[in-house]
Amino acid sequence: MNNNNNNIITKTCNIGIFKTIQYYKEVISTQIVLKELAERGYDEGLVVVAEKQTGGYGRSGNIWSSNIGGAWFSMLLKPNIKPDDVKDLLLLLSHSIKNVIEQKYYINCELKWPNDVIVYGKKIAGSMIEMSTNKHNRIKWLVAGVGINLNNHIPEDLIATSIALKTILKKEINVRKFIVNFITNFTELYTQKINKERG
């Protein structure tokens, strides 16, 4: 069931731990939105997606151009792992992006440590993780942010270093379908990782 409220569309998502996706027209950053929701006690598995970010950022606070047409989203996770192991989840994000692009669109990708996905020598996607810990240094929540250039216009000053999937394939990409494919792939890798930690 969809609910329209203040330009937010909420959809049910039953892919592993992911149960709800909130779609926004425009936000400063999906990371900011979801961190606020995490602090308000929202459950693991909430995904926030925006058509456009006006203040999107990546690792180390680097500005991320987030025009309409790209896949800009964040996921709320509450894994029972040590903060030092979060870097492994960052690698899972990159692998999931790579898997979707290669398996669904037949474009070879490379991973550039720690969080960039590269096609034809140019950046097509990146990811990041921000977290909150308790007094015992255990994770309360973490928010995993993903940015993927799909149909969005690449600014002139970034053309030499960035590329969009539409530019490569010469056709429009279904953004929501891409995100669902990503969530499906990430869920499999994430579940394996968490189960291994428990084992």
N, C-alpha and C positions, 0 to 999 in steps of 0.2 A: 504494500500500500504506500502511496506517495503522499507526502504532506508538504504543502507549500506554505512557508512562513518566513517572511523577511528574506525572500530570494533564496531560501534554503530548501532543497528537495531531499527528503530522506527516503532511502530505499533499503529494503531488506536484502541482506547478502548472506547466504548460507554456504560459505566456503571455509571449512575448518573452524578456526576460532573467530573468523571474521563474520559478524552478524549484521552490521549496519554500515551504510555508506551515506555520508552527508555531502551533497553537491552544492557548492556556492558559486554564484556568478563571479564575484570578485572579493578577494581578501588581501590584507597586507601580506600574510604568509600563512600557509596551512599549518606550519609548525607552531606558530603563535596561537592559532585557534585551538589546535588539538592539545597543546600544553595546558592551556587554560581549562579545557574540558577534563583533562587528566587530573588536574588539581582539584576539580569539583567532584572527583570520584567516579568518573565514567569507567565502565568495564573494558577490559582488554577486547580487542577486535573491532573497535570503531575506526573507520577510515574517513578522512576529510579530504575532499577533492575540490579544487577551484579551477574555473575556466581561465582566470587571470590572477596573478599576484602582483601587487604594486611594490612590495618590498621583499620579494623572495631572496633567500640567502642559502649558501652552502656551507661546507666546512670552513672553520675559522672566520665565519661571518662574511665570506665573499659574496658579492652581489650576484644573483642568478637572474638573468633576463627571462621573464615568465609571461610572455604575451599569449593572447588567445590562440588556441590550437595545439598547445603542448599538453603533456600529462603532468600535472602538478598535484601531488597528494602526499598525505602523511598517515601513518598507521600507529595506533596505540597498542603497545605490547607490555605485558607484565611477566616476563620470564623469570624463573627461579634460578638465576645464574649470578655469578660474581661480576661486579662492574668491569673487572679486567678482561672478561670474556666477551664483552660487547663488541669488540673489534671483529670477532668471528661472525656476528650477525651482519655487520657492515659488508663483509665479503659475500654473505648470502644474498643481500640486496643486489649487488653488482651481478652476481651469477644469474639471478632471476631475470634481470633486465636482458642480459646477454642471451639467455635461453629463449625468451620470447621473441626477440628480434631474429635470432638464427632459426628457430623452429617454425615460426609463423610467417616470417617475411623473407627467409632464406638469404640474409645478409650476414656475413662473417663479422664478428666483433672481437675486440681485444680488451682486456681489463688492465687499467693503469692503477697501480696501488696508490692510495687505498680505496678509492671510491669512484673512479671515472670509468665510463664505458666509451670505447673509441671505435669509430668506423672510418676507414680510409684516412687514418691519421688525424681525424678531427673528433672532438668530444660530442657525443650524441646524448649522453645521460650522466647523471651523478646522483649520489645519495649521501645521507648523513643521519646521525643518531644523536639525540639529546636525551638526557635521563635525569631522574631524581632518585636520591638514595635516602635511606633512613639512618638513624643514629648508629645502627649496627653495620653500616656500610653495605646494606642489601638494597637491591633495586626496588623502588616503589613502583615506578613506571618508566618506560622509555618511549620516545616518539621517533619513529623512523620516517624520514622525509625522502621523497623521490622526485626527481625532475627529469623528464624525457622530452627531447625535441622531436615532435611528431609533425604537426602541420604549421607550427608557429613560424613567424618571420624571424630570421636571424638578423640582428642589427649589423649594420655595415662594419662596425669596428670589431665584430666577432666572427665574421665570415671566414677569416683565415684559420680560425681555431675551432669553430663549432659547425655542426651540420644537423639538418633535420631529416627524418625518415622520408617525408614527402618529397624532398629534393632528390633523394636517391631513387625512389620508386616511381616518381612522376605521377603519383596518385594520392588522393586524400586517404588519411588513416582514420579509422573509427576509434576515437580516443577512449570511450567508455569500454569498448571491447578489449582494447589493449590493456587497460587497467585491470579488468576482470581476469584476463589471461595471466597478467603479472601476479595478482593475488593468488590465483590457483597454483602457479609454479612456486611462489614464495612459501605458501602454506605447506607444501610437500617438504621443502628443504628445512623450513623452520621446525616442523613437527619432528623430523628425523633428528635434528640437532638437539631439541629439548628432551626427546626420549632417550637419546644417547647420554645426556647429562644426568638424567634420572637413573639410568641403568648403571 
